[in-house]
Every structure is written in structure tokens, then in C-alpha cells.
Amino acid sequence: MMSVDLMGVLAGVVCFLVLVVTFKHIDLQIRINNILDVQLTANKEKEQDEKKEETPTDNRIPH
């Protein structure tokens, strides 16, 4: 009878630890995705700035 109670407690502890690890993994994955999104956005802005520098900004015809 005592071993069943001990197994139940151990099973509960293992389930709790699995849930904690799963939630930490999900949180870490979300943070990584956010960092990558910020990096991709910065790269796109940098490319747009480089394209703006390549095109002439003064399109007036001299008289």
C-alpha cells in the first residue's frame, strides 16, 4: 500500500517537471522567434536604406 502512494507521488513530481520544462521550452522558443523577427526587420530596413542611397534623390533637370 505504501509503494503505491510513493509511485503516485513520484508520478506527480515527474509530470510537474515535464510541464515546467515544456513551458520553459515554449517561452525560450517564443523569445528566439522574437529576436529573429527583430533581426529580419532590421535587415529589411538596412536594405531599403541602401537602395535609397543608390538612387539619386535630386531628379531636377538643370536649366
N, CA, C, O and CB atoms as a CASP TS submission, in Angstrom:
PFRMAT TS
TARGET T0000
AUTHOR 0000-0000-0000
METHOD Language model
MODEL 1
PARENT N/A
ATOM      1  N   MET     1       0.829  -1.194   0.000  1.00  0.00           N
ATOM      2  CA  MET     1       0.000   0.000   0.000  1.00  0.00           C
ATOM      3  C   MET     1       0.869   1.252   0.000  1.00  0.00           C
ATOM      4  O   MET     1       0.545   2.241  -0.658  1.00  0.00           O
ATOM      5  CB  MET     1      -0.941   0.001   1.210  1.00  0.00           C
ATOM      6  N   MET     2       1.945   1.206   0.721  1.00  0.00           N
ATOM      7  CA  MET     2       2.811   2.372   0.806  1.00  0.00           C
ATOM      8  C   MET     2       3.532   2.619  -0.518  1.00  0.00           C
ATOM      9  O   MET     2       3.753   3.774  -0.883  1.00  0.00           O
ATOM     10  CB  MET     2       3.824   2.196   1.935  1.00  0.00           C
ATOM     11  N   SER     3       3.903   1.564  -1.244  1.00  0.00           N
ATOM     12  CA  SER     3       4.622   1.744  -2.503  1.00  0.00           C
ATOM     13  C   SER     3       3.721   2.383  -3.564  1.00  0.00           C
ATOM     14  O   SER     3       4.219   3.119  -4.416  1.00  0.00           O
ATOM     15  CB  SER     3       5.161   0.395  -3.008  1.00  0.00           C
ATOM     16  N   VAL     4       2.417   2.124  -3.536  1.00  0.00           N
ATOM     17  CA  VAL     4       1.500   2.741  -4.483  1.00  0.00           C
ATOM     18  C   VAL     4       1.440   4.250  -4.231  1.00  0.00           C
ATOM     19  O   VAL     4       1.422   5.037  -5.177  1.00  0.00           O
ATOM     20  CB  VAL     4       0.089   2.109  -4.373  1.00  0.00           C
ATOM     21  N   ASP     5       1.409   4.645  -2.979  1.00  0.00           N
ATOM     22  CA  ASP     5       1.390   6.064  -2.664  1.00  0.00           C
ATOM     23  C   ASP     5       2.693   6.729  -3.114  1.00  0.00           C
ATOM     24  O   ASP     5       2.675   7.840  -3.644  1.00  0.00           O
ATOM     25  CB  ASP     5       1.168   6.276  -1.156  1.00  0.00           C
ATOM     26  N   LEU     6       3.805   6.057  -2.904  1.00  0.00           N
ATOM     27  CA  LEU     6       5.093   6.598  -3.313  1.00  0.00           C
ATOM     28  C   LEU     6       5.165   6.720  -4.837  1.00  0.00           C
ATOM     29  O   LEU     6       5.684   7.706  -5.361  1.00  0.00           O
ATOM     30  CB  LEU     6       6.237   5.713  -2.790  1.00  0.00           C
ATOM     31  N   MET     7       4.649   5.726  -5.536  1.00  0.00           N
ATOM     32  CA  MET     7       4.638   5.786  -7.003  1.00  0.00           C
ATOM     33  C   MET     7       3.737   6.914  -7.494  1.00  0.00           C
ATOM     34  O   MET     7       4.063   7.583  -8.475  1.00  0.00           O
ATOM     35  CB  MET     7       4.171   4.443  -7.595  1.00  0.00           C
ATOM     36  N   GLY     8       2.627   7.126  -6.835  1.00  0.00           N
ATOM     37  CA  GLY     8       1.734   8.225  -7.218  1.00  0.00           C
ATOM     38  C   GLY     8       2.405   9.566  -7.031  1.00  0.00           C
ATOM     39  O   GLY     8       2.282  10.455  -7.874  1.00  0.00           O
ATOM     40  N   VAL     9       3.116   9.713  -5.922  1.00  0.00           N
ATOM     41  CA  VAL     9       3.827  10.970  -5.662  1.00  0.00           C
ATOM     42  C   VAL     9       4.928  11.170  -6.693  1.00  0.00           C
ATOM     43  O   VAL     9       5.085  12.268  -7.227  1.00  0.00           O
ATOM     44  CB  VAL     9       4.420  10.983  -4.234  1.00  0.00           C
ATOM     45  N   LEU    10       5.688  10.123  -6.975  1.00  0.00           N
ATOM     46  CA  LEU    10       6.759  10.236  -7.961  1.00  0.00           C
ATOM     47  C   LEU    10       6.194  10.553  -9.349  1.00  0.00           C
ATOM     48  O   LEU    10       6.768  11.351 -10.091  1.00  0.00           O
ATOM     49  CB  LEU    10       7.580   8.937  -8.006  1.00  0.00           C
ATOM     50  N   ALA    11       5.076   9.929  -9.691  1.00  0.00           N
ATOM     51  CA  ALA    11       4.452  10.211 -10.976  1.00  0.00           C
ATOM     52  C   ALA    11       4.003  11.667 -11.048  1.00  0.00           C
ATOM     53  O   ALA    11       4.153  12.316 -12.083  1.00  0.00           O
ATOM     54  CB  ALA    11       3.261   9.273 -11.211  1.00  0.00           C
ATOM     55  N   GLY    12       3.455  12.177  -9.955  1.00  0.00           N
ATOM     56  CA  GLY    12       3.034  13.579  -9.912  1.00  0.00           C
ATOM     57  C   GLY    12       4.212  14.524 -10.055  1.00  0.00           C
ATOM     58  O   GLY    12       4.126  15.530 -10.760  1.00  0.00           O
ATOM     59  N   VAL    13       5.317  14.205  -9.385  1.00  0.00           N
ATOM     60  CA  VAL    13       6.510  15.053  -9.475  1.00  0.00           C
ATOM     61  C   VAL    13       7.066  15.037 -10.895  1.00  0.00           C
ATOM     62  O   VAL    13       7.446  16.081 -11.424  1.00  0.00           O
ATOM     63  CB  VAL    13       7.589  14.586  -8.473  1.00  0.00           C
ATOM     64  N   VAL    14       7.116  13.867 -11.509  1.00  0.00           N
ATOM     65  CA  VAL    14       7.624  13.760 -12.875  1.00  0.00           C
ATOM     66  C   VAL    14       6.731  14.542 -13.833  1.00  0.00           C
ATOM     67  O   VAL    14       7.242  15.248 -14.703  1.00  0.00           O
ATOM     68  CB  VAL    14       7.713  12.283 -13.308  1.00  0.00           C
ATOM     69  N   CYS    15       5.425  14.433 -13.696  1.00  0.00           N
ATOM     70  CA  CYS    15       4.508  15.185 -14.561  1.00  0.00           C
ATOM     71  C   CYS    15       4.698  16.691 -14.393  1.00  0.00           C
ATOM     72  O   CYS    15       4.696  17.439 -15.370  1.00  0.00           O
ATOM     73  CB  CYS    15       3.053  14.804 -14.254  1.00  0.00           C
ATOM     74  N   PHE    16       4.862  17.123 -13.150  1.00  0.00           N
ATOM     75  CA  PHE    16       5.084  18.540 -12.882  1.00  0.00           C
ATOM     76  C   PHE    16       6.370  19.022 -13.538  1.00  0.00           C
ATOM     77  O   PHE    16       6.393  20.086 -14.155  1.00  0.00           O
ATOM     78  CB  PHE    16       5.131  18.799 -11.375  1.00  0.00           C
ATOM     79  N   LEU    17       7.430  18.253 -13.408  1.00  0.00           N
ATOM     80  CA  LEU    17       8.706  18.632 -14.006  1.00  0.00           C
ATOM     81  C   LEU    17       8.620  18.670 -15.536  1.00  0.00           C
ATOM     82  O   LEU    17       9.207  19.543 -16.175  1.00  0.00           O
ATOM     83  CB  LEU    17       9.802  17.660 -13.566  1.00  0.00           C
ATOM     84  N   VAL    18       7.891  17.724 -16.111  1.00  0.00           N
ATOM     85  CA  VAL    18       7.715  17.727 -17.562  1.00  0.00           C
ATOM     86  C   VAL    18       6.968  18.977 -18.003  1.00  0.00           C
ATOM     87  O   VAL    18       7.324  19.582 -19.014  1.00  0.00           O
ATOM     88  CB  VAL    18       6.962  16.466 -18.021  1.00  0.00           C
ATOM     89  N   LEU    19       5.944  19.369 -17.264  1.00  0.00           N
ATOM     90  CA  LEU    19       5.202  20.589 -17.605  1.00  0.00           C
ATOM     91  C   LEU    19       6.086  21.824 -17.491  1.00  0.00           C
ATOM     92  O   LEU    19       6.038  22.704 -18.350  1.00  0.00           O
ATOM     93  CB  LEU    19       3.976  20.740 -16.699  1.00  0.00           C
ATOM     94  N   VAL    20       6.883  21.892 -16.445  1.00  0.00           N
ATOM     95  CA  VAL    20       7.773  23.050 -16.260  1.00  0.00           C
ATOM     96  C   VAL    20       8.765  23.141 -17.413  1.00  0.00           C
ATOM     97  O   VAL    20       8.970  24.216 -17.977  1.00  0.00           O
ATOM     98  CB  VAL    20       8.529  22.954 -14.909  1.00  0.00           C
ATOM     99  N   VAL    21       9.376  22.023 -17.761  1.00  0.00           N
ATOM    100  CA  VAL    21      10.352  22.020 -18.852  1.00  0.00           C
ATOM    101  C   VAL    21       9.680  22.388 -20.175  1.00  0.00           C
ATOM    102  O   VAL    21      10.259  23.115 -20.982  1.00  0.00           O
ATOM    103  CB  VAL    21      11.034  20.640 -18.965  1.00  0.00           C
ATOM    104  N   THR    22       8.475  21.897 -20.400  1.00  0.00           N
ATOM    105  CA  THR    22       7.754  22.220 -21.630  1.00  0.00           C
ATOM    106  C   THR    22       7.453  23.705 -21.720  1.00  0.00           C
ATOM    107  O   THR    22       7.658  24.314 -22.770  1.00  0.00           O
ATOM    108  CB  THR    22       6.459  21.423 -21.712  1.00  0.00           C
ATOM    109  N   PHE    23       6.973  24.295 -20.639  1.00  0.00           N
ATOM    110  CA  PHE    23       6.664  25.723 -20.652  1.00  0.00           C
ATOM    111  C   PHE    23       7.922  26.562 -20.817  1.00  0.00           C
ATOM    112  O   PHE    23       7.891  27.585 -21.501  1.00  0.00           O
ATOM    113  CB  PHE    23       5.938  26.120 -19.373  1.00  0.00           C
ATOM    114  N   LYS    24       9.026  26.153 -20.206  1.00  0.00           N
ATOM    115  CA  LYS    24      10.288  26.883 -20.377  1.00  0.00           C
ATOM    116  C   LYS    24      10.751  26.801 -21.826  1.00  0.00           C
ATOM    117  O   LYS    24      11.246  27.781 -22.382  1.00  0.00           O
ATOM    118  CB  LYS    24      11.379  26.324 -19.433  1.00  0.00           C
ATOM    119  N   HIS    25      10.592  25.639 -22.429  1.00  0.00           N
ATOM    120  CA  HIS    25      10.988  25.466 -23.826  1.00  0.00           C
ATOM    121  C   HIS    25      10.147  26.351 -24.736  1.00  0.00           C
ATOM    122  O   HIS    25      10.678  26.986 -25.647  1.00  0.00           O
ATOM    123  CB  HIS    25      10.854  23.994 -24.247  1.00  0.00           C
ATOM    124  N   ILE    26       8.843  26.399 -24.496  1.00  0.00           N
ATOM    125  CA  ILE    26       7.955  27.236 -25.305  1.00  0.00           C
ATOM    126  C   ILE    26       8.323  28.707 -25.129  1.00  0.00           C
ATOM    127  O   ILE    26       8.358  29.456 -26.105  1.00  0.00           O
ATOM    128  CB  ILE    26       6.474  26.999 -24.919  1.00  0.00           C
ATOM    129  N   ASP    27       8.592  29.120 -23.910  1.00  0.00           N
ATOM    130  CA  ASP    27       8.977  30.507 -23.650  1.00  0.00           C
ATOM    131  C   ASP    27      10.279  30.847 -24.370  1.00  0.00           C
ATOM    132  O   ASP    27      10.399  31.915 -24.970  1.00  0.00           O
ATOM    133  CB  ASP    27       9.125  30.752 -22.137  1.00  0.00           C
ATOM    134  N   LEU    28      11.241  29.952 -24.313  1.00  0.00           N
ATOM    135  CA  LEU    28      12.511  30.173 -24.993  1.00  0.00           C
ATOM    136  C   LEU    28      12.320  30.242 -26.502  1.00  0.00           C
ATOM    137  O   LEU    28      12.944  31.070 -27.167  1.00  0.00           O
ATOM    138  CB  LEU    28      13.502  29.069 -24.640  1.00  0.00           C
ATOM    139  N   GLN    29      11.466  29.384 -27.047  1.00  0.00           N
ATOM    140  CA  GLN    29      11.209  29.376 -28.485  1.00  0.00           C
ATOM    141  C   GLN    29      10.561  30.693 -28.914  1.00  0.00           C
ATOM    142  O   GLN    29      10.901  31.233 -29.966  1.00  0.00           O
ATOM    143  CB  GLN    29      10.308  28.179 -28.870  1.00  0.00           C
ATOM    144  N   ILE    30       9.640  31.209 -28.116  1.00  0.00           N
ATOM    145  CA  ILE    30       8.993  32.492 -28.430  1.00  0.00           C
ATOM    146  C   ILE    30      10.022  33.614 -28.416  1.00  0.00           C
ATOM    147  O   ILE    30      10.007  34.480 -29.291  1.00  0.00           O
ATOM    148  CB  ILE    30       7.853  32.798 -27.422  1.00  0.00           C
ATOM    149  N   ARG    31      10.918  33.605 -27.429  1.00  0.00           N
ATOM    150  CA  ARG    31      11.951  34.650 -27.372  1.00  0.00           C
ATOM    151  C   ARG    31      12.879  34.582 -28.578  1.00  0.00           C
ATOM    152  O   ARG    31      13.242  35.614 -29.144  1.00  0.00           O
ATOM    153  CB  ARG    31      12.768  34.524 -26.081  1.00  0.00           C
ATOM    154  N   ILE    32      13.262  33.379 -28.969  1.00  0.00           N
ATOM    155  CA  ILE    32      14.130  33.221 -30.139  1.00  0.00           C
ATOM    156  C   ILE    32      13.426  33.743 -31.387  1.00  0.00           C
ATOM    157  O   ILE    32      14.038  34.439 -32.197  1.00  0.00           O
ATOM    158  CB  ILE    32      14.535  31.738 -30.327  1.00  0.00           C
ATOM    159  N   ASN    33      12.150  33.415 -31.550  1.00  0.00           N
ATOM    160  CA  ASN    33      11.389  33.896 -32.710  1.00  0.00           C
ATOM    161  C   ASN    33      11.297  35.419 -32.716  1.00  0.00           C
ATOM    162  O   ASN    33      11.394  36.043 -33.773  1.00  0.00           O
ATOM    163  CB  ASN    33       9.978  33.286 -32.717  1.00  0.00           C
ATOM    164  N   ASN    34      11.112  36.016 -31.548  1.00  0.00           N
ATOM    165  CA  ASN    34      11.038  37.475 -31.474  1.00  0.00           C
ATOM    166  C   ASN    34      12.374  38.104 -31.860  1.00  0.00           C
ATOM    167  O   ASN    34      12.406  39.111 -32.566  1.00  0.00           O
ATOM    168  CB  ASN    34      10.629  37.921 -30.061  1.00  0.00           C
ATOM    169  N   ILE    35      13.467  37.517 -31.402  1.00  0.00           N
ATOM    170  CA  ILE    35      14.789  38.041 -31.742  1.00  0.00           C
ATOM    171  C   ILE    35      15.026  37.930 -33.242  1.00  0.00           C
ATOM    172  O   ILE    35      15.547  38.858 -33.861  1.00  0.00           O
ATOM    173  CB  ILE    35      15.893  37.289 -30.967  1.00  0.00           C
ATOM    174  N   LEU    36      14.643  36.795 -33.831  1.00  0.00           N
ATOM    175  CA  LEU    36      14.824  36.621 -35.269  1.00  0.00           C
ATOM    176  C   LEU    36      13.956  37.591 -36.058  1.00  0.00           C
ATOM    177  O   LEU    36      14.393  38.113 -37.083  1.00  0.00           O
ATOM    178  CB  LEU    36      14.503  35.188 -35.674  1.00  0.00           C
ATOM    179  N   ASP    37      12.731  37.840 -35.597  1.00  0.00           N
ATOM    180  CA  ASP    37      11.860  38.798 -36.274  1.00  0.00           C
ATOM    181  C   ASP    37      12.454  40.200 -36.239  1.00  0.00           C
ATOM    182  O   ASP    37      12.411  40.921 -37.235  1.00  0.00           O
ATOM    183  CB  ASP    37      10.472  38.801 -35.635  1.00  0.00           C
ATOM    184  N   VAL    38      13.004  40.583 -35.099  1.00  0.00           N
ATOM    185  CA  VAL    38      13.630  41.903 -34.983  1.00  0.00           C
ATOM    186  C   VAL    38      14.831  41.987 -35.919  1.00  0.00           C
ATOM    187  O   VAL    38      15.039  43.007 -36.575  1.00  0.00           O
ATOM    188  CB  VAL    38      14.063  42.184 -33.518  1.00  0.00           C
ATOM    189  N   GLN    39      15.615  40.922 -35.981  1.00  0.00           N
ATOM    190  CA  GLN    39      16.788  40.915 -36.849  1.00  0.00           C
ATOM    191  C   GLN    39      16.378  40.989 -38.325  1.00  0.00           C
ATOM    192  O   GLN    39      16.998  41.712 -39.105  1.00  0.00           O
ATOM    193  CB  GLN    39      17.631  39.656 -36.593  1.00  0.00           C
ATOM    194  N   LEU    40      15.345  40.249 -38.706  1.00  0.00           N
ATOM    195  CA  LEU    40      14.879  40.296 -40.094  1.00  0.00           C
ATOM    196  C   LEU    40      14.345  41.678 -40.446  1.00  0.00           C
ATOM    197  O   LEU    40      14.587  42.181 -41.544  1.00  0.00           O
ATOM    198  CB  LEU    40      13.795  39.238 -40.332  1.00  0.00           C
ATOM    199  N   THR    41      13.627  42.283 -39.528  1.00  0.00           N
ATOM    200  CA  THR    41      13.102  43.634 -39.766  1.00  0.00           C
ATOM    201  C   THR    41      14.249  44.629 -39.931  1.00  0.00           C
ATOM    202  O   THR    41      14.204  45.498 -40.803  1.00  0.00           O
ATOM    203  CB  THR    41      12.176  44.072 -38.605  1.00  0.00           C
ATOM    204  N   ALA    42      15.269  44.500 -39.097  1.00  0.00           N
ATOM    205  CA  ALA    42      16.422  45.402 -39.191  1.00  0.00           C
ATOM    206  C   ALA    42      17.145  45.202 -40.518  1.00  0.00           C
ATOM    207  O   ALA    42      17.577  46.174 -41.137  1.00  0.00           O
ATOM    208  CB  ALA    42      17.395  45.170 -38.014  1.00  0.00           C
ATOM    209  N   ASN    43      17.280  43.961 -40.958  1.00  0.00           N
ATOM    210  CA  ASN    43      17.943  43.700 -42.239  1.00  0.00           C
ATOM    211  C   ASN    43      17.148  44.288 -43.396  1.00  0.00           C
ATOM    212  O   ASN    43      17.732  44.848 -44.324  1.00  0.00           O
ATOM    213  CB  ASN    43      18.133  42.194 -42.448  1.00  0.00           C
ATOM    214  N   LYS    44      15.823  44.170 -43.354  1.00  0.00           N
ATOM    215  CA  LYS    44      14.990  44.741 -44.415  1.00  0.00           C
ATOM    216  C   LYS    44      15.130  46.260 -44.452  1.00  0.00           C
ATOM    217  O   LYS    44      15.232  46.851 -45.527  1.00  0.00           O
ATOM    218  CB  LYS    44      13.515  44.349 -44.213  1.00  0.00           C
ATOM    219  N   GLU    45      15.136  46.891 -43.279  1.00  0.00           N
ATOM    220  CA  GLU    45      15.284  48.341 -43.225  1.00  0.00           C
ATOM    221  C   GLU    45      16.655  48.758 -43.739  1.00  0.00           C
ATOM    222  O   GLU    45      16.785  49.774 -44.422  1.00  0.00           O
ATOM    223  CB  GLU    45      15.074  48.852 -41.793  1.00  0.00           C
ATOM    224  N   LYS    46      17.671  47.977 -43.414  1.00  0.00           N
ATOM    225  CA  LYS    46      19.019  48.289 -43.882  1.00  0.00           C
ATOM    226  C   LYS    46      19.092  48.189 -45.401  1.00  0.00           C
ATOM    227  O   LYS    46      19.699  49.040 -46.051  1.00  0.00           O
ATOM    228  CB  LYS    46      20.050  47.347 -43.235  1.00  0.00           C
ATOM    229  N   GLU    47      18.477  47.155 -45.970  1.00  0.00           N
ATOM    230  CA  GLU    47      18.461  47.008 -47.423  1.00  0.00           C
ATOM    231  C   GLU    47      17.709  48.161 -48.081  1.00  0.00           C
ATOM    232  O   GLU    47      18.130  48.659 -49.126  1.00  0.00           O
ATOM    233  CB  GLU    47      17.827  45.671 -47.817  1.00  0.00           C
ATOM    234  N   GLN    48      16.607  48.586 -47.483  1.00  0.00           N
ATOM    235  CA  GLN    48      15.843  49.700 -48.041  1.00  0.00           C
ATOM    236  C   GLN    48      16.656  50.984 -47.980  1.00  0.00           C
ATOM    237  O   GLN    48      16.626  51.781 -48.917  1.00  0.00           O
ATOM    238  CB  GLN    48      14.512  49.875 -47.292  1.00  0.00           C
ATOM    239  N   ASP    49      17.388  51.193 -46.876  1.00  0.00           N
ATOM    240  CA  ASP    49      18.234  52.382 -46.759  1.00  0.00           C
ATOM    241  C   ASP    49      19.346  52.359 -47.804  1.00  0.00           C
ATOM    242  O   ASP    49      19.677  53.393 -48.383  1.00  0.00           O
ATOM    243  CB  ASP    49      18.837  52.480 -45.346  1.00  0.00           C
ATOM    244  N   GLU    50      19.923  51.176 -48.047  1.00  0.00           N
ATOM    245  CA  GLU    50      20.980  51.070 -49.055  1.00  0.00           C
ATOM    246  C   GLU    50      20.423  51.356 -50.442  1.00  0.00           C
ATOM    247  O   GLU    50      21.098  51.994 -51.251  1.00  0.00           O
ATOM    248  CB  GLU    50      21.628  49.674 -49.020  1.00  0.00           C
ATOM    249  N   LYS    51      19.210  50.900 -50.738  1.00  0.00           N
ATOM    250  CA  LYS    51      18.594  51.168 -52.040  1.00  0.00           C
ATOM    251  C   LYS    51      18.323  52.658 -52.202  1.00  0.00           C
ATOM    252  O   LYS    51      18.480  53.204 -53.294  1.00  0.00           O
ATOM    253  CB  LYS    51      17.286  50.366 -52.200  1.00  0.00           C
ATOM    254  N   LYS    52      17.917  53.317 -51.122  1.00  0.00           N
ATOM    255  CA  LYS    52      17.657  54.754 -51.191  1.00  0.00           C
ATOM    256  C   LYS    52      18.946  55.515 -51.464  1.00  0.00           C
ATOM    257  O   LYS    52      18.936  56.516 -52.181  1.00  0.00           O
ATOM    258  CB  LYS    52      17.011  55.250 -49.888  1.00  0.00           C
ATOM    259  N   GLU    53      20.055  55.048 -50.898  1.00  0.00           N
ATOM    260  CA  GLU    53      21.330  55.724 -51.122  1.00  0.00           C
ATOM    261  C   GLU    53      21.807  55.526 -52.562  1.00  0.00           C
ATOM    262  O   GLU    53      22.479  56.399 -53.111  1.00  0.00           O
ATOM    263  CB  GLU    53      22.388  55.208 -50.136  1.00  0.00           C
ATOM    264  N   GLU    54      21.474  54.404 -53.171  1.00  0.00           N
ATOM    265  CA  GLU    54      21.909  54.128 -54.532  1.00  0.00           C
ATOM    266  C   GLU    54      21.148  54.977 -55.540  1.00  0.00           C
ATOM    267  O   GLU    54      21.733  55.410 -56.533  1.00  0.00           O
ATOM    268  CB  GLU    54      21.731  52.653 -54.852  1.00  0.00           C
ATOM    269  N   THR    55      19.870  55.226 -55.317  1.00  0.00           N
ATOM    270  CA  THR    55      19.074  56.015 -56.260  1.00  0.00           C
ATOM    271  C   THR    55      19.306  57.493 -55.983  1.00  0.00           C
ATOM    272  O   THR    55      19.363  57.911 -54.827  1.00  0.00           O
ATOM    273  CB  THR    55      17.557  55.664 -56.152  1.00  0.00           C
ATOM    274  N   PRO    56      19.438  58.277 -57.034  1.00  0.00           N
ATOM    275  CA  PRO    56      19.647  59.718 -56.813  1.00  0.00           C
ATOM    276  C   PRO    56      18.387  60.356 -56.241  1.00  0.00           C
ATOM    277  O   PRO    56      17.270  60.070 -56.673  1.00  0.00           O
ATOM    278  CB  PRO    56      20.049  60.424 -58.133  1.00  0.00           C
ATOM    279  N   THR    57      18.596  61.223 -55.266  1.00  0.00           N
ATOM    280  CA  THR    57      17.450  61.874 -54.627  1.00  0.00           C
ATOM    281  C   THR    57      17.074  63.166 -55.341  1.00  0.00           C
ATOM    282  O   THR    57      15.947  63.643 -55.213  1.00  0.00           O
ATOM    283  CB  THR    57      17.753  62.162 -53.158  1.00  0.00           C
ATOM    284  N   ASP    58      18.017  63.734 -56.094  1.00  0.00           N
ATOM    285  CA  ASP    58      17.751  65.002 -56.779  1.00  0.00           C
ATOM    286  C   ASP    58      17.484  64.705 -58.253  1.00  0.00           C
ATOM    287  O   ASP    58      18.416  64.493 -59.029  1.00  0.00           O
ATOM    288  CB  ASP    58      18.953  66.006 -56.614  1.00  0.00           C
ATOM    289  N   ASN    59      16.200  64.691 -58.634  1.00  0.00           N
ATOM    290  CA  ASN    59      15.815  64.368 -60.008  1.00  0.00           C
ATOM    291  C   ASN    59      15.508  65.612 -60.831  1.00  0.00           C
ATOM    292  O   ASN    59      14.906  65.513 -61.901  1.00  0.00           O
ATOM    293  CB  ASN    59      14.611  63.451 -60.005  1.00  0.00           C
ATOM    294  N   ARG    60      15.911  66.770 -60.349  1.00  0.00           N
ATOM    295  CA  ARG    60      15.625  68.008 -61.091  1.00  0.00           C
ATOM    296  C   ARG    60      16.539  68.139 -62.305  1.00  0.00           C
ATOM    297  O   ARG    60      17.695  67.716 -62.293  1.00  0.00           O
ATOM    298  CB  ARG    60      15.787  69.237 -60.174  1.00  0.00           C
ATOM    299  N   ILE    61      15.986  68.733 -63.340  1.00  0.00           N
ATOM    300  CA  ILE    61      16.770  68.971 -64.556  1.00  0.00           C
ATOM    301  C   ILE    61      17.368  70.369 -64.461  1.00  0.00           C
ATOM    302  O   ILE    61      16.640  71.340 -64.250  1.00  0.00           O
ATOM    303  CB  ILE    61      15.887  68.817 -65.853  1.00  0.00           C
ATOM    304  N   PRO    62      18.690  70.482 -64.616  1.00  0.00           N
ATOM    305  CA  PRO    62      19.283  71.837 -64.514  1.00  0.00           C
ATOM    306  C   PRO    62      18.894  72.691 -65.725  1.00  0.00           C
ATOM    307  O   PRO    62      18.829  72.189 -66.847  1.00  0.00           O
ATOM    308  CB  PRO    62      20.837  71.748 -64.405  1.00  0.00           C
ATOM    309  N   HIS    63      18.635  73.983 -65.495  1.00  0.00           N
ATOM    310  CA  HIS    63      18.257  74.916 -66.569  1.00  0.00           C
ATOM    311  C   HIS    63      19.400  75.796 -66.944  1.00  0.00           C
ATOM    312  O   HIS    63      19.264  76.642 -67.828  1.00  0.00           O
ATOM    313  CB  HIS    63      17.077  75.769 -66.159  1.00  0.00           C
TER
END
